[in-house]
Amino acid sequence: EDLVRCWEVLIKGRLGRLRLQGREGCLDIYALYLDPASKSEQSVSILKLARSVDRRVHSLAAGDFNFVEGEFDRWRKDGSGWSLGADAHVAKLWRENVLSQGLREWEQPIHTCETAMVCSRIDRCYSSLHLSHVVTEDIF
């Protein structure tokens, strides 16, 4: 199928979906670059993604989330330890609206962003495959 027809911009510059259909089923791939400067814009993107996920198909969501999901995803270099910080509200919104759609992180423990103050794990990938499929089957 023509990739131009398969690609849909959900939020310009922030969220898009590539919908692939074949004999074996469908795959939705969401590309995200959440606004690094606005928690309210991140929330808008999260809610749009949650409304867009079709639970009948395999979905992948990957990109630069610009927020940490868990307390141990950000290390403060000043020695004060781990911090969820200002991301607590957005992380809760993510859990309640996107993870509740069945997406699970394909976790990697590496901090992908380093600034003068923190090291954070803000680049992530999620899949709607059930854990039993990930453990027992080749997914690629």
Secondary structure, DSSP 8 states (H G I E B T S, - for coil): --HHHHEEEEETTTEEEEEEEETTEEEEEEEEE--SS-HHHHHHHHHHHHHH--TTSEEEEEEE-SS-SSGGGEEETTTTEE--GGGHHHHHHHHHHTGGGT-EE-------EE-SSEEE--EEEEE-S-HHHHHHS---
